[in-house]
Amino acid sequence: MLTAETVQCFSICVQRMADKTVDRGPWTGCAVIFLRSICPGVNLLSLYKDQQGKFIIFKVIKLTLIDSVGGLGGYEILKVHDADPFLGVEVKFVDVAACQQFLESYSSGAVRQSLSQHACRLLALSQEFTVETQLKASTHTLDCCLDKLELCLQHIHLSQPERLRDEEIDSLEQQLQNQALGSTPQSTTITQEVSPVPSNCFKFQNRVFEDRMLTAADVQSFSNGVGRQWKHVGRALGKSCRALKGPAIDNLAYEYEREGLYEQAYQLLSRFIQAEGRAAKLSRLVKALEDCKLTSLAENILDIQTRE
């Protein structure tokens, strides 16, 4: 229940927003949008840390804000920062109407929809991109009170920016302007943007996946699904793994013959991981499976839902 003091404070703040003559300057406020991809294999934070991915993700954010506010004016991006597992985007609003339009777009789901569309296009994703969002002003989580527009505006107005725009954002804005002024057709520009794959990712079936060390779950999925093809995969891995060269594959087959195909495949990947250590990456296994025409098993390990 709101106290009389809270109601009075709220009324004063709303009145100040409605009548700019009360304030000694233009209306300003600050909010932070937190973004996290829930699309398998797409990590916004990792992409932003990559030099090529940084510009693409910034462009996605910029285009989304233009859509949600209805233009280039009324706001500016101050900083994009690591808020693991989220990517935090600090936005300064300099116009109450622009802020209100953004809140209405955010509340209706239009911001998430715009993010999804721009990310799918600029990252060349073959699947629908979904993202989790949170909106905060200082310590207030605005997602909890989106049905109270005036209260959200109050929180944003009281949360004044504590910094000037980052030099990194200045550079990205300039890069975006240079691209807009260039004569290169947009379709070619997009191809140039998405062609480099970030160093911590790999590409499979025209989709980008975050690379990582193989896990016990990966080994189990491989052992369950590879069957008699485990030798072929082993030889493919052996092209870059000394421990699997020469007679190593045949020795494994002989040593674990009684235990069956599952154990033979399991021991193969276990030996690969033991020999390669931190270099025993998911991308190397997926590449070996591709070389052996076992794409369905790769899809299963990557948890890709096969379309009917």
C-alpha positions as CSV (number, residue, x, y, z in Angstrom):
1,M,0.0,0.0,0.0
2,L,1.3,3.4,-1.0
3,T,1.9,5.9,1.9
4,A,0.7,9.5,1.7
5,E,4.3,10.6,1.5
6,T,5.0,8.3,-1.5
7,V,1.9,9.5,-3.3
8,Q,2.9,13.1,-2.8
9,C,6.4,12.5,-4.1
10,F,5.0,10.7,-7.1
11,S,2.6,13.5,-7.9
12,I,5.3,16.2,-7.7
13,C,7.6,14.2,-10.0
14,V,4.8,13.6,-12.6
15,Q,3.9,17.3,-12.5
16,R,7.6,18.2,-13.1
17,M,7.6,15.9,-16.1
18,A,4.5,17.5,-17.5
19,D,5.7,21.1,-17.0
20,K,9.3,21.5,-18.1
21,T,9.4,25.1,-16.7
22,V,9.7,23.6,-13.2
23,D,13.0,22.0,-14.1
24,R,16.1,24.1,-14.9
25,G,16.9,22.1,-18.0
26,P,15.6,19.6,-20.5
27,W,14.0,16.4,-19.4
28,T,16.6,13.6,-19.0
29,G,16.7,10.1,-17.6
30,C,18.6,6.9,-17.8
31,A,17.7,3.2,-18.2
32,V,19.7,0.0,-18.8
33,I,18.4,-2.7,-21.1
34,F,19.8,-6.2,-20.4
35,L,19.8,-8.6,-23.3
36,R,20.5,-12.4,-23.3
37,S,20.0,-14.7,-26.2
38,I,18.1,-17.9,-25.6
39,C,18.8,-19.1,-29.1
40,P,21.2,-22.1,-29.0
41,G,24.7,-21.3,-30.2
42,V,24.2,-17.5,-30.2
43,N,25.8,-15.7,-27.3
44,L,25.4,-11.9,-27.6
45,L,28.0,-11.2,-24.9
46,S,30.6,-13.3,-26.6
47,L,29.8,-11.8,-30.0
48,Y,30.1,-8.3,-28.6
49,K,33.5,-9.0,-27.2
50,D,34.7,-10.0,-30.7
51,Q,35.9,-7.1,-32.8
52,Q,33.8,-8.0,-35.9
53,G,30.8,-9.1,-33.8
54,K,30.9,-5.9,-31.8
55,F,29.8,-3.7,-34.7
56,I,27.1,-6.1,-35.8
57,I,25.5,-6.4,-32.3
58,F,25.8,-2.6,-31.9
59,K,24.0,-2.1,-35.2
60,V,21.2,-4.6,-34.1
61,I,20.8,-2.5,-30.9
62,K,20.8,0.8,-32.7
63,L,18.3,-0.3,-35.3
64,T,16.0,-1.7,-32.5
65,L,16.1,1.7,-30.7
66,I,15.3,3.6,-33.9
67,D,12.3,1.3,-34.4
68,S,11.1,1.5,-30.8
69,V,11.5,5.3,-30.4
70,G,10.5,6.2,-34.0
71,G,13.7,7.9,-35.1
72,L,17.2,9.0,-34.3
73,G,16.4,11.7,-31.8
74,G,15.4,11.7,-28.1
75,Y,18.0,9.3,-26.8
76,E,21.7,8.2,-27.0
77,I,23.5,5.0,-26.2
78,L,26.1,5.8,-23.4
79,K,27.7,2.4,-22.9
80,V,27.4,-1.3,-23.8
81,H,28.9,-3.5,-21.0
82,D,29.4,-7.0,-19.7
83,A,26.7,-7.9,-17.3
84,D,27.3,-11.7,-17.5
85,P,25.2,-13.5,-18.6
86,F,23.5,-10.4,-20.0
87,L,24.7,-7.7,-22.3
88,G,23.9,-4.3,-20.7
89,V,22.9,-1.3,-22.8
90,E,22.8,2.0,-21.0
91,V,20.6,4.5,-22.7
92,K,20.1,8.2,-21.9
93,F,16.8,9.7,-22.8
94,V,16.7,13.5,-23.5
95,D,13.0,13.7,-24.4
96,V,10.0,12.5,-22.3
97,A,8.0,11.7,-25.4
98,A,10.8,9.5,-26.9
99,C,11.1,7.7,-23.5
100,Q,7.4,7.1,-23.3
101,Q,7.3,5.7,-26.8
102,F,10.2,3.4,-26.0
103,L,8.4,2.1,-22.8
104,E,5.2,1.5,-24.8
105,S,7.2,-0.5,-27.4
106,Y,9.0,-2.4,-24.7
107,S,5.8,-3.2,-22.9
108,S,4.0,-4.5,-26.0
109,G,6.9,-6.8,-27.0
110,A,7.8,-4.7,-30.1
111,V,11.4,-4.2,-28.8
112,R,12.0,-8.0,-28.6
113,Q,10.4,-8.5,-32.0
114,S,12.6,-5.8,-33.5
115,L,15.7,-7.3,-31.9
116,S,14.8,-10.7,-33.3
117,Q,14.3,-9.5,-36.8
118,H,17.5,-7.4,-37.0
119,A,19.6,-10.1,-35.4
120,C,18.3,-12.8,-37.7
121,R,19.1,-10.6,-40.7
122,L,22.5,-9.3,-39.7
123,L,23.8,-12.5,-38.1
124,A,22.4,-14.6,-41.1
125,L,20.6,-17.0,-38.7
126,S,18.5,-19.8,-40.3
127,Q,16.3,-20.1,-37.2
128,E,14.1,-17.7,-35.2
129,F,16.1,-15.6,-32.8
130,T,14.7,-15.2,-29.3
131,V,16.0,-13.0,-26.6
132,E,15.4,-12.4,-22.9
133,T,15.2,-8.8,-21.8
134,Q,15.2,-6.9,-18.5
135,L,14.8,-3.1,-18.1
136,K,16.1,-1.3,-15.1
137,A,16.4,2.3,-13.9
138,S,18.9,2.5,-11.0
139,T,17.8,-0.3,-8.6
140,H,14.3,-0.4,-10.0
141,T,13.3,-3.3,-12.3
142,L,10.8,-1.7,-14.6
143,D,9.5,-5.1,-16.0
144,C,7.5,-5.3,-12.7
145,C,5.5,-2.1,-13.3
146,L,5.2,-1.7,-17.1
147,D,1.4,-1.2,-16.7
148,K,2.2,2.0,-14.7
149,L,3.7,4.2,-17.4
150,E,4.0,7.3,-15.2
151,L,5.9,5.4,-12.5
152,C,8.3,4.0,-15.1
153,L,9.0,7.5,-16.4
154,Q,9.5,8.7,-12.8
155,H,12.1,6.0,-12.1
156,I,13.9,6.7,-15.4
157,H,13.8,10.5,-14.8
158,L,15.3,10.1,-11.3
159,S,18.0,7.8,-12.6
160,Q,20.3,10.4,-14.1
161,P,23.3,9.3,-16.2
162,E,26.6,9.2,-14.3
163,R,28.9,9.2,-17.3
164,L,29.5,10.7,-20.7
165,R,29.2,8.4,-23.7
166,D,32.1,5.9,-24.0
167,E,34.7,6.4,-26.6
168,E,34.0,2.9,-27.9
169,I,30.4,4.0,-28.6
170,D,31.6,7.1,-30.3
171,S,33.7,4.9,-32.6
172,L,30.8,2.5,-33.3
173,E,28.4,5.4,-34.1
174,Q,31.0,6.9,-36.5
175,Q,31.4,3.5,-38.2
176,L,27.7,3.2,-38.6
177,Q,27.4,6.7,-40.1
178,N,30.3,6.0,-42.5
179,Q,28.5,2.8,-43.6
180,A,25.2,4.7,-44.1
181,L,27.0,7.3,-46.3
182,G,28.8,4.7,-48.4
183,S,27.7,3.7,-51.8
184,T,27.9,-0.1,-51.2
185,P,24.5,-1.9,-51.7
186,Q,23.1,-3.0,-48.4
187,S,22.9,-6.6,-49.2
188,T,26.7,-6.7,-50.0
189,T,27.4,-4.7,-46.8
190,I,25.5,-7.3,-44.7
191,T,27.5,-10.1,-46.3
192,Q,30.7,-8.3,-45.4
193,E,29.6,-7.9,-41.8
194,V,28.6,-11.5,-41.1
195,S,31.2,-13.3,-43.1
196,P,33.9,-13.3,-40.3
197,V,33.1,-15.9,-37.6
198,P,34.2,-14.7,-34.1
199,S,37.3,-16.5,-32.8
200,N,35.5,-18.2,-30.0
201,C,32.7,-19.5,-32.3
202,F,32.4,-21.9,-35.3
203,K,29.9,-22.2,-38.2
204,F,27.8,-25.2,-38.9
205,Q,25.0,-25.3,-41.5
206,N,25.2,-21.5,-41.9
207,R,24.7,-21.0,-38.2
208,V,27.2,-19.7,-35.6
209,F,27.8,-21.7,-32.5
210,E,29.9,-20.8,-29.5
211,D,32.9,-23.1,-29.3
212,R,33.8,-24.9,-26.0
213,M,35.5,-27.9,-24.6
214,L,33.7,-31.3,-25.1
215,T,31.6,-32.3,-22.1
216,A,30.6,-35.7,-20.7
217,A,27.1,-35.1,-22.3
218,D,28.8,-34.7,-25.7
219,V,30.8,-37.9,-25.2
220,Q,27.6,-39.8,-24.2
221,S,25.6,-38.4,-27.2
222,F,28.4,-39.3,-29.6
223,S,28.8,-42.8,-28.2
224,N,25.1,-43.5,-28.3
225,G,24.7,-42.4,-31.9
226,V,27.8,-43.0,-33.9
227,G,27.5,-46.9,-34.1
228,R,30.0,-48.6,-36.4
229,Q,31.1,-45.2,-37.9
230,W,33.2,-44.5,-34.8
231,K,36.4,-45.6,-36.6
232,H,35.8,-43.2,-39.5
233,V,35.3,-40.3,-37.0
234,G,38.4,-41.4,-35.1
235,R,40.5,-41.2,-38.3
236,A,39.1,-37.8,-39.1
237,L,40.0,-36.6,-35.6
238,G,43.4,-38.3,-36.1
239,K,44.3,-35.8,-38.8
240,S,45.0,-33.3,-36.1
241,C,45.5,-35.5,-33.1
242,R,48.7,-37.4,-32.7
243,A,47.2,-39.8,-30.1
244,L,44.8,-41.1,-32.7
245,K,47.2,-41.6,-35.6
246,G,48.7,-44.9,-36.9
247,P,47.4,-48.1,-35.3
248,A,45.7,-46.3,-32.4
249,I,42.1,-46.7,-33.8
250,D,42.6,-50.4,-34.5
251,N,44.1,-50.9,-31.1
252,L,41.1,-49.4,-29.5
253,A,38.8,-51.6,-31.5
254,Y,40.7,-54.7,-30.4
255,E,41.0,-53.6,-26.8
256,Y,37.3,-52.9,-26.2
257,E,35.8,-55.4,-28.7
258,R,34.0,-57.3,-26.0
259,E,32.4,-54.2,-24.5
260,G,30.8,-53.3,-27.8
261,L,30.4,-50.2,-30.0
262,Y,29.3,-47.8,-27.3
263,E,32.4,-48.4,-25.2
264,Q,34.7,-48.2,-28.3
265,A,33.3,-44.9,-29.3
266,Y,33.4,-43.7,-25.7
267,Q,37.0,-44.6,-25.3
268,L,37.8,-42.9,-28.6
269,L,36.5,-39.5,-27.5
270,S,38.0,-40.0,-24.0
271,R,41.4,-40.5,-25.5
272,F,41.0,-37.5,-27.7
273,I,40.1,-35.3,-24.7
274,Q,42.9,-36.7,-22.6
275,A,45.5,-36.1,-25.4
276,E,44.3,-32.6,-26.5
277,G,43.2,-31.1,-23.2
278,R,41.7,-27.7,-23.6
279,A,42.1,-28.0,-27.3
280,A,39.5,-30.8,-27.4
281,K,36.8,-28.5,-28.7
282,L,33.3,-29.1,-29.9
283,S,34.1,-27.5,-33.3
284,R,36.7,-30.3,-34.0
285,L,34.2,-33.1,-33.3
286,V,31.5,-31.4,-35.4
287,K,34.0,-31.0,-38.3
288,A,35.0,-34.7,-38.1
289,L,31.3,-35.7,-38.1
290,E,30.7,-33.5,-41.2
291,D,33.7,-35.1,-42.9
292,C,32.1,-38.5,-42.3
293,K,28.7,-37.4,-43.5
294,L,27.2,-37.7,-40.0
295,T,25.5,-34.4,-39.9
296,S,22.4,-35.7,-38.1
297,L,24.6,-36.8,-35.2
298,A,26.2,-33.4,-35.2
299,E,22.8,-31.8,-35.1
300,N,21.9,-34.0,-32.1
301,I,25.0,-33.0,-30.2
302,L,24.4,-29.3,-30.9
303,D,20.7,-29.8,-29.8
304,I,19.4,-28.6,-33.2
305,Q,15.7,-29.4,-33.6
306,T,15.3,-31.0,-37.0
307,R,12.5,-29.5,-39.0
308,E,9.8,-31.9,-40.2
